[in-house]
């Protein structure tokens, strides 16, 4: 009976395992091999030494972190108070959720095009600013660092908010009531009870948001200056792969991206463990 059960479990897991292997494991291993070889197939560290030895290529790491980390911090920092306020439901919650989901459904390119129309030099926002006399000339919101950062916030905040809201709404409300009955203020309850319980959800939200922001590409091209201040590491990998046709170098840059993301995620998970140790979710029951 046990053998039959294990065999049935294996068959059930086989489609998902095959899917993950073909779409994630194999491409990663193939890219890892490419990164440590040259065009002739010989094993070498030349791709990595060239990337880290070239200032123009190496600076893309700092540029990308300088965009992705602030965007992630802003998204999570804004999502926490909104999720806290709406944790037990509020009037108009469905309407608010609807408008928050819109940027997620539009996608990166449409959001970027919308920002170019709305925030460009001749856009509605600049026309309103000049009409109100706030500035005599159009302000520059696009084709710079600000444009890329704003796009990541617009696209990342709804994801962060909905994720943290789903997590904080699962915390047992009796814990909050008990804290207040013992004399704790709302601030003390949030800092000492709710926030530690929210830490696992905040950590996961931060990690996923950071990975999305760190791999920024369309926004950096459409709303930034990809040949200069917003030449992110993903754009560097694209140039090496599809402009210079050096897939080995492009793979080395991609592996560098993965390593940096892993370091940041590890730091966040260490912080999470220092704040809270226990079950990853607290039920409402």
Steps between C-alpha positions, in 0.01 A plus 500: 500500500781737593689420180189563292442831677857611437469399136178697462658803667794482259266494200310799637821697550653400167327768282590783740855368543546476124363851452739648758796305360441611140417865570726577797761238586627427148525868389682587824752217464550579131555868576740413782706286263502775236620756753813295577588426136609704200385489138714190434355314798815521711456548875599850609434775753558761233136603477485589868843666508407711199168605655643593840815648345310737272372804692225569246363148544563475875316824574174343382488313833496824699255662258257209527526480879457878517167463320366167626573534873335845545202389290457184708534686828243760389255232387524302823503811723184632332329161496536437876285791629240455224475128573484569874213744452303264274579177686145456631328636192373850433242681290597510133758223540397334173527828310845570646614146420369535143702814431808346661480193277483706178879567476562128546268411212637764261858380509831685496488632143150646520574662837817653355316629195233647725763677709658645186161641399400624844837611642688596184604860422168559320301266725192578705694518825744763375218697342323506837821599681556796266131595508509519881823702486701242692773509235547726196632210291432126479657287770697196395330185625605265220816390319695511825543321832174644637294352219637150552455519878141624468414221257633236740296652783183515290536138396645362823283668763174319409680166517657585837173636641287202399759254625547664840125559534437131444758418763403750770130421464584141596638601840264407779323824607468365856874557545454869434203522735689318775793739467276803533314346794835466677555873466705526182432791266428449130859595418643260758269225374614555144872513587509212749223270376389561144827600336696192621214281374503690170878460462485172302250649255696824473820306433343290225337809348831688507687213335248454218470874443877540496550220248245664267657843542859376466422341165354828369537532123207655307460789746872577489489516121169682449511738798871530572828558323626148420819629343597687816356554851244217482709237322392216727659158516214332311554742211872419503417128470263578213768697314756222531251235390307668216723786386847349541379137476727392785270263687779386729552851633125557523467181703777614734313826561178306562674276753637813669145632523386174659785508752422859605131420539590198712717713728226760554237230558727329754546826691123555510435145621761542775318819606172310496639231730633762738154660527277196517546126547199277464232403253498687172132588532261566787142397433188699573334217686 
